[in-house]
Amino acid sequence: MTLDRISTLLFVPGNQPARFDKALASGADGIIMDLEDAVSVFEKDVARDAVFTWLRQGATRTRSPGTPLHCLRLNARQSPFFEADEAALGLALRAHQGPDLIVLPKVESPDDITACVDKWATFSAPLPPLLALIETAVGLEQVERIARHPAVAGLGFGAADLSADMGCEMSWEAMLYARGRVAHAAALGRVALLDVPHLDLNDEEGLRTQALRAKAMGFTGKLAIHPRQVGAIRECFTPSDSQIASARLIVEAAARGQGQVCVVDGRMVDEPVVQSARRILARAGV
């Protein structure tokens, strides 16, 4: 599975199953049923049962192409709740009732990924792809190696946990180095990259500003925590008509020039510019 055309995945608390189908109708590219941060320690068992019951029931439904992804965030491997999550996941994978994507929080080394996939491979093959969340200083130090792991389809930037671990603010400026390093790693690994959710639900302007800044840095999408955020995020990460038209002109001119440097609308066009134009068209699906 490739995640590079995904604009947003919407988190839904695992202990709120009534919201799952509503979230699927939000316009997000997928939902992440959350067993971790959105669920209190007193509700972990309830959430786990609700999520895997819903996945089991959904496995019998016919899903058309383009249906939003059914994703699952487990508790972290360091958590006392991970063992039970993994056991439930194993049962679901054996029955071919697992999620489309597994979100693994607080990944700190490629060994974390290998330990998981080696065990999960005994349940089912092939396994769902992984979205590895970078949320600690140790994870940030290892992010280039994590991004290159063959089981990883994407990285998620967890600025809230990371800022707490580093003892710094979660502001854009304070997180700029970390964002840049994660973006660099995602480029090295050729994987998707999703930015942290915007925590202020009433701040659409701030959400758009942050999304556009992240896009400019190479992020391919942004996570959401409320359905009202989905539309703005998708709009920010979807190429505009003018961008698509310009990209087409560049690609067509390059084809006519057979690899030679050319000029389009007064702008010099060489191979890096052509590659960027091709990415825009691929992102737009045209």
WORAGI-V396156 format. One record per backbone hydrogen bond with DSSP energy under -1.0 kcal/mol. CO is the residue of the C=O (numbers start at 0). NH is the residue of the N-H. Records with the same first field share a line. If there is no record, write none. Layout:
# WORAGI-V396156
CO=NH, NH
This chain:
# WORAGI-V396156
2=5
6=221
7=28
8=223
9=31
11=33
12=15
15=18
16=19
18=22
19=23
22=25
28=68
29=9
30=70
31=11
32=72
33=13
35=38
39=42
42=46
43=47
44=48
45=49
46=50
47=51
48=52
49=53
50=54
51=55
52=56
53=57
54=58
56=59
57=60
63=66
68=30
69=99
70=32
71=102
72=34
75=78
78=81
80=84
81=85
82=86
83=87
84=88
85=89
86=90
87=91
88=92
89=93
90=94
91=96
92=95
100=71
101=130
102=73
103=132
108=111
109=113
110=114
111=115
112=116
113=117
114=118
115=119
116=120
118=121
119=122, 123
128=101
129=152, 153
130=103
131=155
132=106
133=157
135=139
136=140
137=141
141=145
142=146
145=148
148=151
150=129
152=191
153=131
154=193
155=133
156=158
157=161
158=162
159=163
160=164
161=165
162=166, 167
170=174
172=175
174=178
175=179
176=180
177=181
178=182
179=183
180=184
181=185
182=186
183=187
184=188
185=190
191=154
192=219, 220
193=156
194=222
199=202
202=206
203=207
204=208
205=209
206=210
207=211
208=212
209=213
210=214
211=215
212=216
213=218
214=217
220=194
223=10
225=228
226=229
228=232
229=233
230=234
231=235
232=236
239=243
240=244
241=245
242=246
243=247
244=248
245=249
246=250
247=251
248=252
249=253
250=254
251=255
252=256
253=258
256=259
261=268
263=266
266=263
268=261
269=273
270=274
271=275
272=276
273=277
274=278
275=279
276=280
277=281
278=282
279=283
280=285
